[in-house]
Amino acid sequence: MALNDLEPVLALYDAELRLSDTVDLPGFRIEREPTITRLIGVTADADDNCILYSALDGETVDAAIEREIALYRTLGHAFEWKHYQHDGPSDLACRLRAHRFEEREPETVMLLDLSGPLPAVPSLGRMEIRQVGPDELCDVDVVNLAVWGGRECAPGPALRLELAADPDGVLVLVAYDGGLPVAVGWARFHAGSSFASLWGGSTLGSHRGRGLYRALVALRAEAARRRGYRYVTVDAGAESRPVLERNGFRHLTVTTPFIRHPGRAARRSAQGAD
């Protein structure tokens, strides 16, 4: 499928990654209904709980949002409504704001067609990149803690469960300089799908601008093509999007995280707010 028409690719992305019965994550529960696909995670954090897909209209959207809030509140879980710009209704983002979801920075879903040229792996000098297993994920945590200052973007228990359950389904790469971890990134290879996806991409401030991000992207793209995947996707922030564009990735859609915490409604009620 050529990338001069991305609408069919976007439809394939929805069908294979957001709706498919073959997509699963160890330790998680995916519940599929006609208009909602939800992920219930291994922890109560919003990182592990998510509305993956919704197909709503102006008459059903508010009731559906309220139902999901109530469901996750019963579980005691925070959750993310992963909103895509092509999801209906057209005012879904406004409805989520009205229901007191916290809106985070939007990300651009970038797409690389692996049937074309792959990004080049830049020279890294004395630095090296190698694959790590479950026992070495502490090196991923070290980099993410230094970059993000907390849990944000750390792999957490989900990645450890995935590696333990399906070592071939996840590739975790760590860049080292003098034996110290300085950059990380991992890829998920979605079984029964045309897509692999890239995650992480964190680099210590002291090592930015030295080609590590590009190298991690290129190596994971190569791995995806060797495994027979047609496309690679990345949910890219503003800083990484230009780098990906220069390396052959194209804009597929935009996704925005909307976060809801389980105790919020009770606090508002106690304060007399709606």
Protein Blocks (a to p, Z undefined) as FASTA:
>chain_A
ZZkbmklmmmmmmmmmmmpmkbccehiacdddfkbccdddfbfbfklgccfbdcddfklm
mmmmmmmmmmmmmnopacdddddfkbccfklmmmmmmnopacddddddddddfkbccddd
ddehjaccddddfklmmmmmmmmmmmnopagopabjmlmmmmmmmmmlpccddddeehia
fbdcdddddehiabdcdeejiacfklgonommmmmmmmmmmmmmmnopabdcddddfklm
mmmmmnopacfbdcddddddfklmmmmmmnopZZ
